[in-house]
Amino acid sequence: MQAISRVFLWAAFPIAMIACASASVPVRNFSNVPIGAKQNPSLEDVGKAITRGGTAAGWQMSEVRPGHIVGTYRIRKHLALVDVTYSTSSYDIKFKDGDPGLRYDGSNIHQNYNDWVVELEKVIRAHLSAL
């Protein structure tokens, strides 16, 4: 009986790990994050810093217009897009779109997406604080 219990535990462990690794969580967006610059940067300076930060974090950053950049992240078979809107005082990072593997349902998404966007925000914040 004890041997059967051990076999069951060893068989169930990988299944539980896979289930945890692919969990959906509430999508992480950033709203009204202060720029945190030492001086009063221009809108152009803020946009350049966001683009540099996004690129440093592994995202492709494309300016739509002053005050709006779309970030694209490709990793393995996944694709995620975010809208980064900004002014001279604050910025937002919001989920825009992604491949079906991210399982976005309007409020929840694959947990890896949140890791990617948290890292993006951290690197953008560092670049903006250097202004």
N, C-alpha and C positions, 0 to 999 in steps of 0.2 A: 504493500500500500504506500509506504513512504517513497519507494522508487518511482511509483506512478506520479506522485505529487511533485517530485523533483523534475521529472520529464515534462509534466504539464507546465511548471514554472519556467523551465528553459525554453519551451515552445512559445509560451505566451509573452515572454519578455521582448523579443524582437517585434512582435505585432504591436505591443503597447508603445514601443519606441517609435515605430513608423507612424502610428496614430498621433502621437504627441508632436512629431516633427512636421506633420502636415496640418496642424490645427489652424482653424480660422479664428481671427481675433478682430476686434474693432479697428477699423482703418485709422492710422495716425496722420492727422493733419496738424499743421502749425499755423496759427492765426495771430496777426498783429504782434509779431516778434520785434522788439526794438532793435534798431540797427546797431547801437552800441559803439559808434565811431567816436574817435577822440575829437574830431572836428566836425563841421557841418558839410558833409559830402554832397556833391551834385547828384542828380538822378543818374547821369552817365557813369559817375564813379561807383555808385551803388550797383548798377547793372554789371559793370566790368568785374567788380569784386564777387558778385554772385556767380557770374560765368566762370571765373577762375576757380572759385571754391567748388562748384559743381564738377568741373573738369577734373580737379584734383581728387575728388571723391569717386571718379570713374563714370560720371554721367556725361552725356552729350547735351550741351546747352545751346538752345536756338532762340535768339531774340525774336519775338513776334512783333513787338513795338516797344518803345521806351515804357518801362513799368511792367512789362510782361515777358517772361521767358518760359519756354517749355523745356523741361528736362527729360531725357530719355535714358533709361538704364537697361542694358542687355546683359544678362548673365545666364550661362548655359542655354536652356530653352525658354527662358522667361524674358518678358519685356514689360517694363513699367514706364508710364508717363506721368509727370506732375506739372501742374501750373505753378509757377513762381511769380507772384505779383508783388510789386514793391514800390515804395516811395522813398523819400529822403529820410524818413523817420522809422519805418517798419517794413516788414515783409511777411508774406504768407506762402506756405507750401501746401498744396492740396492735390490729392490724387485726381488724375485726369482720366486715365485709361490703362488697361493692361491686357495681357494675353489671358485666355481662358484658364490656364494653369494657376493663376493667382486667385481664382474663385471669388472674385469680388461680387458681392450680392447687394450692393447699395449701402451697406454699413460695415460688413466684415470682409476680411481679406486674408490671404495666406500670411502667416506670421513673419516670414522672411521679408516681405515688403516693408514692414515696419522697421526692421533692422536697417534696411537699405536707406530709408528716408530719414531715420534718426541720424545715421552717419552723414548723409547729405547735409542736413541742417547743422550739424556740429561743425563741419568743415566750412560751410558758408559763413556761419557765425564767426569763426576764426578769421576768415578773410575780411569780413566787414569790420571787425574790431581793429584791424590793422590800418584802417583808413584814417 
